[in-house]
């Protein structure tokens, strides 16, 4: 019985995370293009990630944390990839860097410039 409750709790957390990641604005334009987001808005960056090929995206936390809050990532399956989720905090501009790795090798690097403006 205790195990069943544990699985129900995990399923509820997964469903809540999935719903929250779906309601975010999606940023798609890679650098040098600028993605404009309003202050106090939530957004995500989705990258293709198929675990069967052994490649995984890593987020390089070298961004300006005074303008953005990184709230985590959600892998949505081999078909839907991985969502990296953010909340905007203040006006400003920062660059988000993602590195595709296969074991210790770097396969690809993607950057997204985000400009946070007033609401």
matplotlib code that plots the C-alpha trace (Angstrom):
import matplotlib.pyplot as plt

x = [0.0, 2.8, 4.5, 1.2, 1.0, 4.6, 3.9, 0.8, 2.8, 5.5, 2.8, 1.2, 4.5, 5.3, 1.9, 2.2, 5.6, 4.4, 1.4, 3.6, 6.2, 3.4, 2.1, 5.3, 6.2, 8.7, 12.0, 13.2, 15.5, 19.2, 22.0, 22.7, 18.9, 17.3, 14.3, 12.2, 10.4, 8.4, 9.5, 7.8, 7.1, 7.9, 9.5, 11.1, 13.7, 13.0, 15.9, 15.7, 17.1, 16.9, 18.3, 18.8, 21.7, 23.4, 23.4, 22.3, 21.9, 23.6, 22.8, 25.8, 24.8, 26.9, 24.0, 23.0, 21.1, 19.9, 17.6, 16.6, 15.9, 16.6, 13.8, 15.0, 14.5, 11.9, 12.7, 9.5, 10.6, 12.6, 10.1, 9.5, 13.0, 13.9, 12.4, 14.7, 12.5, 13.1, 11.4, 12.3, 13.2, 14.3, 14.9, 18.2, 19.8, 21.7, 22.9, 21.9, 24.3, 23.5, 26.1, 25.2, 27.4, 28.0, 29.9, 32.7, 32.7, 31.0, 28.8, 27.1, 26.6, 23.5, 23.1, 20.0, 20.0, 17.2, 16.2, 13.8, 11.8, 9.2, 5.7]
y = [0.0, 2.4, 1.8, 2.5, 5.9, 6.7, 6.0, 8.1, 11.0, 10.6, 10.5, 13.7, 15.5, 14.4, 15.6, 19.0, 19.5, 18.6, 20.9, 23.8, 23.3, 23.4, 26.7, 28.6, 30.7, 29.0, 30.7, 29.5, 32.0, 31.1, 33.8, 36.3, 36.8, 38.3, 36.8, 39.4, 38.4, 40.5, 40.8, 38.3, 36.0, 32.2, 30.7, 27.5, 26.4, 23.0, 21.0, 17.6, 14.9, 11.2, 9.1, 6.1, 7.8, 8.7, 12.4, 14.7, 18.5, 20.3, 23.8, 26.0, 28.2, 31.1, 33.5, 36.7, 35.3, 38.8, 38.9, 35.1, 32.2, 28.7, 26.5, 23.2, 20.9, 18.3, 15.5, 14.9, 11.7, 10.8, 12.4, 15.7, 16.4, 18.3, 21.6, 24.0, 26.3, 29.9, 32.7, 36.3, 38.5, 41.9, 43.9, 43.2, 40.9, 37.6, 34.7, 31.1, 28.4, 24.7, 22.0, 18.7, 16.0, 12.3, 11.0, 13.6, 14.8, 18.0, 17.4, 20.8, 24.2, 26.4, 29.9, 32.0, 35.7, 36.8, 40.4, 41.0, 44.2, 45.8, 44.3]
z = [0.0, 0.9, -2.5, -4.3, -2.5, -3.5, -7.2, -7.1, -5.6, -8.3, -11.0, -9.6, -9.6, -13.1, -14.4, -12.6, -14.1, -17.6, -17.4, -16.1, -18.9, -21.5, -20.4, -21.0, -24.0, -26.2, -27.2, -30.6, -32.2, -31.8, -31.5, -33.0, -33.0, -29.9, -28.2, -26.4, -23.2, -20.7, -17.1, -14.8, -17.7, -17.8, -20.9, -22.1, -24.7, -26.2, -27.7, -29.4, -27.2, -28.1, -25.3, -27.5, -29.3, -26.0, -26.6, -23.8, -23.7, -20.7, -19.7, -19.0, -16.0, -17.2, -17.6, -15.7, -12.7, -11.8, -14.9, -15.1, -12.8, -14.2, -12.8, -14.2, -17.1, -18.1, -20.5, -22.6, -24.4, -27.4, -29.8, -27.8, -26.4, -23.3, -22.1, -20.2, -18.0, -16.9, -15.1, -15.9, -12.9, -14.1, -17.2, -19.0, -21.5, -21.2, -23.3, -22.6, -23.7, -24.2, -24.9, -26.6, -25.1, -25.9, -22.9, -22.6, -26.2, -27.2, -30.3, -30.6, -28.9, -29.1, -27.7, -27.2, -26.5, -24.3, -23.7, -20.8, -21.1, -18.9, -19.0]

ax = plt.figure().add_subplot(projection="3d")
ax.plot(x, y, z, "-o")
ax.set_aspect("equal")
plt.show()
